[in-house]
């Protein structure tokens, strides 16, 4: 039951004979398929809000023309759909940027603790609006990691935003930085960041797929919350670029912990 192999056959006439050479195209085919799926997904993700916008424009011109409350409601929905498309395009750009420089290791040494604290401060309005209480425990000392600060803030921000959105409705969220320690997965010293929520948790079979582009556990919920399905794909690529590790631990009914371990600078 293995994967089918695709062979490219080259036919070359050679002094009265025909020479056949076989080239294994399986890997190239898989890349092509991945790209086609990706384009189909992006198109679908953009088509859905565009269709909705088109419908609302027609309604505003017609039935809702003289109905002020309905007009206000429809404009609100249109605003949200537009914001979601903008978010999607921003995420697509982030993804293509990380892919472009994934092989270039970041060069600047950055203190991890202040970077996490600054990201939390930026998210203060989102956190306040959600009613979630976030605690930050920083035992990292002044540990430095070699990082692209903007990208690393995106990693920390995406994990905290997800925990606020999916994991902690009205509850508590613990953000912890451990003291630097040897980590087997890094084969060296590193510093670990944990983002721990006490939300509903994620069923085990979803976990290996969470970092795939457009993979969502609950599509309706993700869309309603303005999600693009790209956040964790971006996180994974950035962590890879930093030669770090992403670990996801979750227990249904108890909560989820996302851990990022980065090698020390
Ligand atoms: P999205 O834009 O949908 O949030 P992500 O790639 O960031 O996309 O996350 C993928 C999916 O993982 C989400 O749709 C959600 O179902 C699930 N998820 C992410 N973080 C958590 C969490 N802390 N608790 C429960 N589910 C989560």
Boltz pocket constraint, residues with backbone or C-beta under 6 A from the ligand:
constraints:
  - pocket:
      binder: B
      contacts: [[A, 158], [A, 159], [A, 162], [A, 163], [A, 166], [A, 167], [A, 197], [A, 199], [A, 201], [A, 202], [A, 210], [A, 212], [A, 215], [A, 216], [A, 217], [A, 218], [A, 222], [A, 223], [A, 226], [A, 227], [A, 228], [A, 229], [A, 230], [A, 231], [A, 232], [A, 233], [A, 256]]
      max_distance: 6.0
